[in-house]
Amino acid sequence: MFAIGAATQVFLATGVTDLRKGANGLYALIQSQWANRNALGGDLYLFCNRRRDALKIFFWSEGARG
């Protein structure tokens, strides 16, 4: 479980994403699609598969340490 703030923005990737990608692969996609965004800045990035029946969320939060 994670909490998002009121200032958190949500970005939906257009097109199809291979959901087998891990955090590093999704980070690379974010850097190429949203070059002016900081992927580690606390925003949500959503990716979907070809059938559009599954989502993967990339979310980085420095404050949540277990």
C-alpha positions in Angstrom: 0.0 0.0 0.0 1.2 3.5 -0.8 -0.2 6.9 -0.3 -0.2 9.6 -2.9 -0.6 13.3 -2.3 -2.9 15.9 -3.8 0.0 17.2 -6.0 0.8 13.8 -7.5 0.3 13.6 -11.2 -0.8 10.5 -13.1 0.6 9.8 -16.6 -0.8 7.1 -18.9 1.6 5.6 -21.5 0.0 5.4 -24.9 0.4 2.3 -26.9 1.4 -1.1 -25.8 4.0 -2.0 -23.1 5.6 -5.3 -22.5 4.6 -5.8 -18.8 7.5 -8.2 -18.3 9.7 -5.1 -18.0 11.0 -4.5 -14.5 11.6 -1.2 -12.8 14.7 -0.4 -14.8 12.9 -1.0 -18.1 9.9 1.1 -17.2 12.3 3.8 -16.0 13.9 3.8 -19.4 10.5 4.1 -21.1 9.6 7.0 -18.9 12.8 8.8 -19.7 12.2 8.3 -23.4 8.5 9.2 -23.5 8.5 12.0 -20.9 12.0 13.4 -21.3 11.1 16.6 -19.3 9.7 14.6 -16.3 11.6 13.3 -13.3 10.5 9.7 -13.0 11.7 9.6 -9.4 9.7 12.6 -8.4 6.7 10.9 -6.9 4.3 10.8 -9.8 2.5 7.8 -11.1 3.1 6.3 -14.5 0.7 3.7 -15.8 1.4 1.1 -18.5 -1.0 -1.4 -20.1 -0.6 -4.6 -22.1 -1.7 -5.3 -25.6 -5.1 -6.7 -24.5 -5.7 -3.8 -22.2 -6.6 -6.1 -19.4 -3.6 -5.5 -17.1 -1.8 -2.4 -15.8 1.6 -1.9 -14.3 2.3 1.2 -12.2 5.7 2.8 -11.8 5.8 4.9 -8.6 8.9 6.0 -6.7 8.7 7.4 -3.2 11.8 8.2 -1.1 9.8 8.6 2.0 8.5 5.0 2.3 11.3 3.0 3.9 10.5 -0.3 5.7 
